[in-house]
Amino acid sequence: MRNFNRNRKFGRRDSRPSYGDSKRFSRDSVRPGRRDFRKEVEMHSATCDKCGARCEVPFKPSGSKPVYCNDCFRKGENSESKSPDQHNKEFDIINEKLDKILEALGKD
């Protein structure tokens, strides 16, 4: 009669190949060659250039560009967007310049 081995895993659902001590990747692990964008971002203290309030930003301010707090940044999103007329004027200027370039190159 054959020996019956209860611990034998052949054909069972949990019979996965063993690769030493390597661990399977979980949601919290990072695969080699991939960046983990869920890590905590280092925040830096800054002063809002618009209202003067102290705030924290996810980058180190260099002083060459303005820094805004959350409130001023949100308010500025809507007010600084260009109207269709402004875009059309800019496109007209670009098209005129392109026409001059093409004319100088001798292309119609």
N, CA and C atoms as an extended XYZ file, in Angstrom:
324
Properties=species:S:1:pos:R:3:atomname:S:1:resname:S:1:resid:I:1 pbc="F F F"
N         0.834       -1.174        0.000 N   MET     1
C         0.000        0.000        0.000 CA  MET     1
C         0.884        1.245        0.000 C   MET     1
N         0.423        2.325       -0.675 N   ARG     2
C         1.194        3.561       -0.767 CA  ARG     2
C         1.132        4.348        0.517 C   ARG     2
N         2.209        5.081        0.756 N   ASN     3
C         2.214        5.979        1.914 CA  ASN     3
C         1.402        7.231        1.586 C   ASN     3
N         0.509        7.578        2.463 N   PHE     4
C        -0.325        8.761        2.280 CA  PHE     4
C         0.309        9.912        3.052 C   PHE     4
N         0.616       11.009        2.359 N   ASN     5
C         1.256       12.157        2.999 CA  ASN     5
C         0.281       13.333        2.986 C   ASN     5
N        -0.239       13.663        4.148 N   ARG     6
C        -1.193       14.776        4.247 CA  ARG     6
C        -0.544       16.125        3.926 C   ARG     6
N         0.733       16.247        4.146 N   ASN     7
C         1.411       17.528        3.942 CA  ASN     7
C         1.823       17.761        2.494 C   ASN     7
N         1.622       16.790        1.663 N   ARG     8
C         1.989       16.945        0.267 CA  ARG     8
C         1.055       17.972       -0.376 C   ARG     8
N         1.632       18.919       -1.108 N   LYS     9
C         0.840       20.034       -1.624 CA  LYS     9
C         0.534       19.915       -3.105 C   LYS     9
N         0.963       18.883       -3.758 N   PHE    10
C         0.744       18.756       -5.194 CA  PHE    10
C        -0.751       18.749       -5.504 C   PHE    10
N        -1.167       19.643       -6.427 N   GLY    11
C        -2.556       19.677       -6.849 CA  GLY    11
C        -3.471       20.474       -5.948 C   GLY    11
N        -2.944       21.000       -4.872 N   ARG    12
C        -3.791       21.811       -3.991 CA  ARG    12
C        -3.703       23.277       -4.398 C   ARG    12
N        -4.680       24.060       -4.006 N   ARG    13
C        -4.729       25.476       -4.373 CA  ARG    13
C        -3.522       26.253       -3.850 C   ARG    13
N        -3.033       25.876       -2.696 N   ASP    14
C        -1.932       26.634       -2.114 CA  ASP    14
C        -0.572       26.086       -2.523 C   ASP    14
N        -0.536       25.288       -3.552 N   SER    15
C         0.745       24.738       -3.986 CA  SER    15
C         1.397       25.694       -4.978 C   SER    15
N         2.092       26.666       -4.448 N   ARG    16
C         2.809       27.641       -5.261 CA  ARG    16
C         4.295       27.342       -5.155 C   ARG    16
N         5.028       27.622       -6.198 N   PRO    17
C         6.463       27.368       -6.114 CA  PRO    17
C         7.105       28.260       -5.068 C   PRO    17
N         8.079       27.735       -4.381 N   SER    18
C         8.779       28.491       -3.360 CA  SER    18
C        10.059       29.043       -3.957 C   SER    18
N        10.281       30.319       -3.778 N   TYR    19
C        11.492       30.963       -4.276 CA  TYR    19
C        12.308       31.465       -3.095 C   TYR    19
N        12.661       30.616       -2.213 N   GLY    20
C        13.464       30.995       -1.060 CA  GLY    20
C        12.691       31.896       -0.129 C   GLY    20
N        13.355       32.956        0.312 N   ASP    21
C        12.733       33.875        1.261 CA  ASP    21
C        12.050       35.053        0.577 C   ASP    21
N        11.935       35.020       -0.745 N   SER    22
C        11.316       36.160       -1.422 CA  SER    22
C         9.857       36.269       -1.004 C   SER    22
N         9.433       37.504       -0.814 N   LYS    23
C         8.055       37.750       -0.387 CA  LYS    23
C         7.243       38.174       -1.589 C   LYS    23
N         5.997       37.817       -1.581 N   ARG    24
C         5.110       38.270       -2.641 CA  ARG    24
C         4.862       39.760       -2.443 C   ARG    24
N         4.577       40.438       -3.547 N   PHE    25
C         4.319       41.864       -3.454 CA  PHE    25
C         2.920       42.099       -2.912 C   PHE    25
N         2.849       42.977       -1.957 N   SER    26
C         1.547       43.357       -1.420 CA  SER    26
C         1.267       44.781       -1.883 C   SER    26
N         0.112       45.296       -1.545 N   ARG    27
C        -0.224       46.672       -1.913 CA  ARG    27
C         0.767       47.662       -1.332 C   ARG    27
N         1.307       47.360       -0.158 N   ASP    28
C         2.188       48.295        0.514 CA  ASP    28
C         3.638       48.170        0.076 C   ASP    28
N         3.962       47.156       -0.692 N   SER    29
C         5.347       47.017       -1.132 CA  SER    29
C         5.517       47.691       -2.483 C   SER    29
N         6.732       48.070       -2.771 N   VAL    30
C         7.033       48.723       -4.036 CA  VAL    30
C         7.820       47.753       -4.891 C   VAL    30
N         7.377       47.560       -6.103 N   ARG    31
C         8.077       46.661       -7.011 CA  ARG    31
C         9.378       47.308       -7.454 C   ARG    31
N        10.387       46.513       -7.699 N   PRO    32
C        11.657       47.082       -8.162 CA  PRO    32
C        11.459       47.871       -9.452 C   PRO    32
N        12.090       49.027       -9.527 N   GLY    33
C        11.986       49.845      -10.726 CA  GLY    33
C        10.766       50.739      -10.765 C   GLY    33
N         9.953       50.717       -9.741 N   ARG    34
C         8.762       51.572       -9.709 CA  ARG    34
C         8.868       52.540       -8.547 C   ARG    34
N         8.319       53.732       -8.749 N   ARG    35
C         8.347       54.730       -7.688 CA  ARG    35
C         7.059       54.655       -6.887 C   ARG    35
N         7.181       54.897       -5.607 N   ASP    36
C         6.013       54.895       -4.731 CA  ASP    36
C         5.542       56.331       -4.562 C   ASP    36
N         4.425       56.669       -5.196 N   PHE    37
C         3.907       58.023       -5.129 CA  PHE    37
C         3.036       58.245       -3.896 C   PHE    37
N         2.875       57.220       -3.077 N   ARG    38
C         2.029       57.351       -1.892 CA  ARG    38
C         2.820       57.789       -0.675 C   ARG    38
N         4.132       57.948       -0.802 N   LYS    39
C         4.951       58.326        0.338 CA  LYS    39
C         4.591       59.732        0.796 C   LYS    39
N         4.869       59.985        2.046 N   GLU    40
C         4.629       61.312        2.596 CA  GLU    40
C         5.558       62.313        1.918 C   GLU    40
N         5.029       63.473        1.595 N   VAL    41
C         5.804       64.520        0.955 CA  VAL    41
C         6.306       65.467        2.029 C   VAL    41
N         7.565       65.843        1.924 N   GLU    42
C         8.123       66.788        2.884 CA  GLU    42
C         7.553       68.168        2.599 C   GLU    42
N         7.004       68.790        3.626 N   MET    43
C         6.408       70.110        3.469 CA  MET    43
C         7.406       71.169        3.927 C   MET    43
N         7.358       72.338        3.290 N   HIS    44
C         8.262       73.441        3.609 CA  HIS    44
C         7.440       74.668        3.977 C   HIS    44
N         7.920       75.413        4.964 N   SER    45
C         7.243       76.637        5.388 CA  SER    45
C         7.472       77.733        4.363 C   SER    45
N         6.437       78.538        4.161 N   ALA    46
C         6.525       79.645        3.209 CA  ALA    46
C         5.547       80.732        3.626 C   ALA    46
N         5.679       81.884        3.005 N   THR    47
C         4.761       82.992        3.221 CA  THR    47
C         4.076       83.287        1.895 C   THR    47
N         2.756       83.361        1.931 N   CYS    48
C         1.977       83.621        0.720 CA  CYS    48
C         2.333       85.003        0.172 C   CYS    48
N         2.666       85.072       -1.112 N   ASP    49
C         3.035       86.341       -1.738 CA  ASP    49
C         1.838       87.260       -1.940 C   ASP    49
N         0.643       86.718       -1.889 N   LYS    50
C        -0.546       87.535       -2.125 CA  LYS    50
C        -1.118       88.111       -0.824 C   LYS    50
N        -1.320       87.252        0.196 N   CYS    51
C        -1.969       87.727        1.428 CA  CYS    51
C        -1.025       87.786        2.627 C   CYS    51
N         0.176       87.218        2.511 N   GLY    52
C         1.149       87.271        3.600 CA  GLY    52
C         0.967       86.217        4.674 C   GLY    52
N         0.028       85.305        4.491 N   ALA    53
C        -0.226       84.258        5.491 CA  ALA    53
C         0.884       83.206        5.453 C   ALA    53
N         1.162       82.619        6.617 N   ARG    54
C         2.118       81.516        6.688 CA  ARG    54
C         1.426       80.273        6.141 C   ARG    54
N         2.155       79.489        5.363 N   CYS    55
C         1.581       78.277        4.792 CA  CYS    55
C         2.680       77.246        4.599 C   CYS    55
N         2.273       76.042        4.245 N   GLU    56
C         3.217       74.973        3.944 CA  GLU    56
C         2.989       74.526        2.512 C   GLU    56
N         4.090       74.293        1.806 N   VAL    57
C         4.020       73.873        0.410 CA  VAL    57
C         4.844       72.603        0.221 C   VAL    57
N         4.481       71.756       -0.761 N   PRO    58
C         5.184       70.484       -0.960 CA  PRO    58
C         6.472       70.615       -1.779 C   PRO    58
N         7.046       71.806       -1.837 N   PHE    59
C         8.310       72.029       -2.544 CA  PHE    59
C         9.090       73.084       -1.782 C   PHE    59
N        10.382       73.158       -2.033 N   LYS    60
C        11.214       74.145       -1.357 CA  LYS    60
C        11.194       75.429       -2.182 C   LYS    60
N        10.615       76.502       -1.643 N   PRO    61
C        10.532       77.751       -2.401 CA  PRO    61
C        11.926       78.291       -2.720 C   PRO    61
N        12.120       78.694       -3.963 N   SER    62
C        13.431       79.198       -4.380 CA  SER    62
C        13.492       80.719       -4.348 C   SER    62
N        12.337       81.359       -4.310 N   GLY    63
C        12.302       82.812       -4.321 CA  GLY    63
C        12.150       83.385       -5.720 C   GLY    63
N        12.350       82.564       -6.749 N   SER    64
C        12.242       83.062       -8.118 CA  SER    64
C        10.800       83.081       -8.626 C   SER    64
N         9.927       82.346       -7.969 N   LYS    65
C         8.518       82.300       -8.367 CA  LYS    65
C         7.654       82.579       -7.143 C   LYS    65
N         6.471       83.157       -7.353 N   PRO    66
C         5.596       83.441       -6.211 CA  PRO    66
C         5.046       82.162       -5.587 C   PRO    66
N         4.788       82.235       -4.279 N   VAL    67
C         4.203       81.120       -3.535 CA  VAL    67
C         2.868       81.597       -2.991 C   VAL    67
N         1.829       80.771       -3.157 N   TYR    68
C         0.499       81.137       -2.689 CA  TYR    68
C        -0.022       80.107       -1.697 C   TYR    68
N        -0.797       80.568       -0.718 N   CYS    69
C        -1.467       79.652        0.201 CA  CYS    69
C        -2.611       78.977       -0.561 C   CYS    69
N        -3.234       77.983        0.056 N   ASN    70
C        -4.319       77.254       -0.618 CA  ASN    70
C        -5.460       78.176       -1.047 C   ASN    70
N        -5.847       79.083       -0.156 N   ASP    71
C        -6.978       79.966       -0.469 CA  ASP    71
C        -6.673       80.876       -1.656 C   ASP    71
N        -5.512       81.520       -1.634 N   CYS    72
C        -5.152       82.428       -2.731 CA  CYS    72
C        -4.930       81.661       -4.029 C   CYS    72
N        -4.381       80.459       -3.931 N   PHE    73
C        -4.153       79.655       -5.132 CA  PHE    73
C        -5.479       79.295       -5.784 C   PHE    73
N        -6.462       78.890       -4.974 N   ARG    74
C        -7.785       78.532       -5.518 CA  ARG    74
C        -8.478       79.744       -6.131 C   ARG    74
N        -8.371       80.882       -5.462 N   LYS    75
C        -8.995       82.099       -5.990 CA  LYS    75
C        -8.347       82.508       -7.305 C   LYS    75
N        -7.048       82.336       -7.402 N   GLY    76
C        -6.309       82.750       -8.587 CA  GLY    76
C        -6.534       81.863       -9.784 C   GLY    76
N        -6.968       80.634       -9.569 N   GLU    77
C        -7.181       79.716      -10.693 CA  GLU    77
C        -8.222       80.260      -11.662 C   GLU    77
N        -9.292       80.803      -11.128 N   ASN    78
C       -10.379       81.281      -11.979 CA  ASN    78
C       -10.092       82.659      -12.562 C   ASN    78
N        -9.465       83.531      -11.782 N   SER    79
C        -9.287       84.903      -12.233 CA  SER    79
C        -8.177       85.039      -13.265 C   SER    79
N        -7.188       84.143      -13.242 N   GLU    80
C        -6.063       84.277      -14.154 CA  GLU    80
C        -6.262       83.517      -15.464 C   GLU    80
N        -7.332       82.778      -15.588 N   SER    81
C        -7.535       82.044      -16.834 CA  SER    81
C        -7.899       83.033      -17.938 C   SER    81
N        -7.409       82.747      -19.132 N   LYS    82
C        -7.599       83.671      -20.247 CA  LYS    82
C        -8.952       83.444      -20.909 C   LYS    82
N        -9.481       84.526      -21.436 N   SER    83
C       -10.750       84.435      -22.160 CA  SER    83
C       -10.465       83.942      -23.577 C   SER    83
N       -11.483       83.452      -24.268 N   PRO    84
C       -11.291       83.011      -25.656 CA  PRO    84
C       -10.766       84.126      -26.557 C   PRO    84
N       -11.169       85.379      -26.284 N   ASP    85
C       -10.683       86.499      -27.097 CA  ASP    85
C        -9.175       86.673      -26.954 C   ASP    85
N        -8.667       86.510      -25.721 N   GLN    86
C        -7.226       86.630      -25.503 CA  GLN    86
C        -6.482       85.529      -26.251 C   GLN    86
N        -7.038       84.322      -26.220 N   HIS    87
C        -6.411       83.213      -26.945 CA  HIS    87
C        -6.423       83.478      -28.446 C   HIS    87
N        -7.530       83.969      -28.956 N   ASN    88
C        -7.631       84.252      -30.392 CA  ASN    88
C        -6.611       85.300      -30.827 C   ASN    88
N        -6.410       86.348      -30.008 N   LYS    89
C        -5.425       87.384      -30.333 CA  LYS    89
C        -4.024       86.780      -30.382 C   LYS    89
N        -3.719       85.913      -29.410 N   GLU    90
C        -2.403       85.275      -29.377 CA  GLU    90
C        -2.207       84.357      -30.582 C   GLU    90
N        -3.242       83.622      -30.963 N   PHE    91
C        -3.150       82.754      -32.136 CA  PHE    91
C        -2.940       83.573      -33.410 C   PHE    91
N        -3.615       84.715      -33.509 N   ASP    92
C        -3.444       85.577      -34.679 CA  ASP    92
C        -1.999       86.066      -34.790 C   ASP    92
N        -1.417       86.459      -33.677 N   ILE    93
C        -0.025       86.927      -33.669 CA  ILE    93
C         0.922       85.801      -34.078 C   ILE    93
N         0.690       84.614      -33.528 N   ILE    94
C         1.527       83.456      -33.870 CA  ILE    94
C         1.394       83.120      -35.349 C   ILE    94
N         0.180       83.139      -35.864 N   ASN    95
C        -0.046       82.831      -37.283 CA  ASN    95
C         0.639       83.846      -38.197 C   ASN    95
N         0.609       85.130      -37.819 N   GLU    96
C         1.297       86.159      -38.611 CA  GLU    96
C         2.796       85.883      -38.652 C   GLU    96
N         3.359       85.539      -37.503 N   LYS    97
C         4.794       85.243      -37.439 CA  LYS    97
C         5.134       84.015      -38.275 C   LYS    97
N         4.297       82.994      -38.206 N   LEU    98
C         4.539       81.788      -39.005 CA  LEU    98
C         4.441       82.085      -40.500 C   LEU    98
N         3.486       82.925      -40.888 N   ASP    99
C         3.355       83.313      -42.297 CA  ASP    99
C         4.622       84.016      -42.786 C   ASP    99
N         5.182       84.912      -41.956 N   LYS   100
C         6.415       85.615      -42.324 CA  LYS   100
C         7.581       84.641      -42.460 C   LYS   100
N         7.661       83.666      -41.563 N   ILE   101
C         8.734       82.667      -41.624 CA  ILE   101
C         8.614       81.844      -42.896 C   ILE   101
N         7.405       81.385      -43.199 N   LEU   102
C         7.194       80.582      -44.406 CA  LEU   102
C         7.487       81.392      -45.670 C   LEU   102
N         7.124       82.672      -45.656 N   GLU   103
C         7.394       83.542      -46.799 CA  GLU   103
C         8.903       83.719      -46.981 C   GLU   103
N         9.623       83.889      -45.882 N   ALA   104
C        11.082       84.044      -45.950 CA  ALA   104
C        11.752       82.776      -46.463 C   ALA   104
N        11.165       81.634      -46.159 N   LEU   105
C        11.717       80.365      -46.630 CA  LEU   105
C        11.313       80.065      -48.065 C   LEU   105
N        10.417       80.865      -48.623 N   GLY   106
C         9.983       80.677      -50.000 CA  GLY   106
C         8.921       79.615      -50.151 C   GLY   106
N         8.188       79.331      -49.084 N   LYS   107
C         7.125       78.323      -49.151 CA  LYS   107
C         5.778       79.022      -49.092 C   LYS   107
N         4.862       78.540      -49.921 N   ASP   108
C         3.515       79.148      -49.947 CA  ASP   108
C         2.563       78.407      -49.088 C   ASP   108
